[in-house]
Amino acid sequence: MRGNFILKFPASYESGQIRQIAMSADKKKIGIIGFGNMGSAIAGRLKADYQVFVFDKDNNKTKDLLGLKLCSDIKSLLESSDILILAIKPQDFESVLPEIRPVGNNKLVISIAAGITTVYLEKILGKARVVRSMPNLPAKIGQGMICLAKGKYAQNYDLAKAAEIFAHLGETLEIREGLMNAATAISGSGPGYFYYLVENKSLDEAKSYAKDYFIPELKISAERLGFSIEQANILSEVTTRGSIIYLEKTKITAAEAREQVTSKGGTTQAGLEVLEMRGNLSQAVQAALKRAEELSRGA
Ligand SMILES: NC(=O)c1ccc[n+]([C@@H]2O[C@H](COP(=O)([O-])OP(=O)(O)OC[C@H]3O[C@@H](n4cnc5c(N)ncnc54)[C@H](OP(=O)(O)O)[C@@H]3O)[C@@H](O)[C@H]2O)c1
């Protein structure tokens, strides 16, 4: 599944710790709540290897499912699955979490929502085993960068299960949760910055630009936000490689890809506004981080 990108990864990364633990994790029934952009992309990547149950309150989104099991409500989805993935918007957590609470302690609960902390999840779900994650757009084609952090009651085994699941969407990296907003600003919003900066370039020019400018700059920004050199390497290289392969595979333009990744009022938009004002990448990352912090709940 590797693309033909030009960059090499550090050897230590290729034998990353999470990946090794993940090899031994069991395969389970997975329930996904929210079948929008990310929920449908995740379901599509998982369905070959897992039994995937889905529920979305918008019936139109779950018409014509292939290889997935549709549930009529959250209750039946909970009955069917061992692992839950919450792929709803941050503002919908308040109404969904109380429905999960009665069974939350028996399942691994994985959230992909920006800014929803494990403390917030645990406050409502009780002593639930929760893992917080931050995927990015190239996850849709299996080229994502997915950062993971476990909550207070989750075990290493739970983290390994989450890593095994997300390995279907790209590269996984365990980080401490305190860096999750920083990950949002680097790998979550990174594709958006890259697409903006290469909008008028050919794919070959974009690749050179990635190697000569974007990756080194993104890496420096990541280090400034507190990532180790190794983590900064992984985040900047995987994010950029995934963004390029996404263009190659989908055949869309960088401008179209930028639109896909830029939600109104989100972290990517905050970073892009800085670039539009001729700010540099580091300043864009800072703006995205600030926005991620503003959006955070339960820090
Ligand atoms: N998009 C990205 O690139 C990206 C990257 C990293 C993380 N994330 C995170 O992923 C999450 C989902 O983002 P998205 O872009 O996939 O959003 P989305 O396209 O709006 O999908 C969310 C879906 O959940 C549905 N929903 C809302 N409340 C529900 C409920 N009570 N029960 C079942 N379904 C419900 C929504 O229905 P309605 O439309 O009817 O409300 C919508 O179909 C967000 O928390 C975001 O922070 C997104």
The ligand as an SDF file (V2000), in Angstrom:
LIG
                    3D

 48 52  0  0  0  0  0  0  0  0999 V2000
  -12.6980   15.8000    8.6990 N   0  0  0  0  0  0  0  0  0  0  0  0
  -11.4260   15.6420    9.0560 C   0  0  0  0  0  0  0  0  0  0  0  0
  -10.4870   15.7720    8.2570 O   0  0  0  0  0  0  0  0  0  0  0  0
  -11.0950   15.2430   10.4750 C   0  0  0  0  0  0  0  0  0  0  0  0
   -9.7690   14.9750   10.8460 C   0  0  0  0  0  0  0  0  0  0  0  0
   -9.5010   14.5820   12.1550 C   0  0  0  0  0  0  0  0  0  0  0  0
  -10.5250   14.4780   13.0690 C   0  0  0  0  0  0  0  0  0  0  0  0
  -11.7910   14.7820   12.7030 N   0  0  0  0  0  0  0  0  0  0  0  0
  -12.8560   14.6500   13.7150 C   0  0  0  0  0  0  0  0  0  0  0  0
  -13.7630   13.6750   13.2360 O   0  0  0  0  0  0  0  0  0  0  0  0
  -15.0600   13.9580   13.7450 C   0  0  0  0  0  0  0  0  0  0  0  0
  -16.0630   13.8030   12.6130 C   0  0  0  0  0  0  0  0  0  0  0  0
  -15.7220   14.7530   11.6010 O   0  0  0  0  0  0  0  0  0  0  0  0
  -16.4030   14.6470   10.1660 P   0  0  0  0  0  0  0  0  0  0  0  0
  -15.7040   15.6250    9.3140 O   0  0  0  0  0  0  0  0  0  0  0  0
  -16.4920   13.2210    9.7600 O   0  0  0  0  0  0  0  0  0  0  0  0
  -17.8910   15.1800   10.5350 O   0  0  0  0  0  0  0  0  0  0  0  0
  -19.2460   14.9300    9.7250 P   0  0  0  0  0  0  0  0  0  0  0  0
  -18.9690   14.6960    8.2970 O   0  0  0  0  0  0  0  0  0  0  0  0
  -20.1830   16.0110   10.1280 O   0  0  0  0  0  0  0  0  0  0  0  0
  -19.7760   13.5290   10.3340 O   0  0  0  0  0  0  0  0  0  0  0  0
  -20.3650   13.3980   11.5850 C   0  0  0  0  0  0  0  0  0  0  0  0
  -21.6590   12.6040   11.4150 C   0  0  0  0  0  0  0  0  0  0  0  0
  -22.1720   12.2840   12.7040 O   0  0  0  0  0  0  0  0  0  0  0  0
  -23.5710   12.4300   12.6300 C   0  0  0  0  0  0  0  0  0  0  0  0
  -24.1240   12.5570   13.9650 N   0  0  0  0  0  0  0  0  0  0  0  0
  -24.3050   13.6590   14.7210 C   0  0  0  0  0  0  0  0  0  0  0  0
  -24.8930   13.3330   15.8890 N   0  0  0  0  0  0  0  0  0  0  0  0
  -25.1090   12.0030   15.8510 C   0  0  0  0  0  0  0  0  0  0  0  0
  -25.7030   11.0950   16.7560 C   0  0  0  0  0  0  0  0  0  0  0  0
  -26.2430   11.5030   17.9020 N   0  0  0  0  0  0  0  0  0  0  0  0
  -25.7530    9.7980   16.4190 N   0  0  0  0  0  0  0  0  0  0  0  0
  -25.2630    9.3680   15.2190 C   0  0  0  0  0  0  0  0  0  0  0  0
  -24.6960   10.2030   14.3200 N   0  0  0  0  0  0  0  0  0  0  0  0
  -24.6230   11.5000   14.6280 C   0  0  0  0  0  0  0  0  0  0  0  0
  -23.7470   13.6670   11.7950 C   0  0  0  0  0  0  0  0  0  0  0  0
  -25.0690   13.8060   11.3440 O   0  0  0  0  0  0  0  0  0  0  0  0
  -25.6080   15.3130   11.0380 P   0  0  0  0  0  0  0  0  0  0  0  0
  -24.8160   15.8140    9.8750 O   0  0  0  0  0  0  0  0  0  0  0  0
  -27.0540   15.0840   10.7310 O   0  0  0  0  0  0  0  0  0  0  0  0
  -25.3670   16.1110   12.2840 O   0  0  0  0  0  0  0  0  0  0  0  0
  -22.7530   13.3940   10.6840 C   0  0  0  0  0  0  0  0  0  0  0  0
  -23.3170   12.5730    9.6860 O   0  0  0  0  0  0  0  0  0  0  0  0
  -15.0250   15.3420   14.3430 C   0  0  0  0  0  0  0  0  0  0  0  0
  -15.1120   15.2630   15.7380 O   0  0  0  0  0  0  0  0  0  0  0  0
  -13.6840   15.9070   13.9190 C   0  0  0  0  0  0  0  0  0  0  0  0
  -13.1110   16.7170   14.9270 O   0  0  0  0  0  0  0  0  0  0  0  0
  -12.1110   15.1460   11.4380 C   0  0  0  0  0  0  0  0  0  0  0  0
  1  2  1  0
  2  3  2  0
  2  4  1  0
  4  5  1  0
  4 48  2  0
  5  6  2  0
  6  7  1  0
  7  8  2  0
  8  9  1  0
  8 48  1  0
  9 10  1  0
  9 46  1  0
 10 11  1  0
 11 12  1  0
 11 44  1  0
 12 13  1  0
 13 14  1  0
 14 15  2  0
 14 16  1  0
 14 17  1  0
 17 18  1  0
 18 19  2  0
 18 20  1  0
 18 21  1  0
 21 22  1  0
 22 23  1  0
 23 24  1  0
 23 42  1  0
 24 25  1  0
 25 26  1  0
 25 36  1  0
 26 27  1  0
 26 35  1  0
 27 28  2  0
 28 29  1  0
 29 30  1  0
 29 35  2  0
 30 31  1  0
 30 32  2  0
 32 33  1  0
 33 34  2  0
 34 35  1  0
 36 37  1  0
 36 42  1  0
 37 38  1  0
 38 39  2  0
 38 40  1  0
 38 41  1  0
 42 43  1  0
 44 45  1  0
 44 46  1  0
 46 47  1  0
M  CHG  2   8   1  16  -1
M  END
$$$$
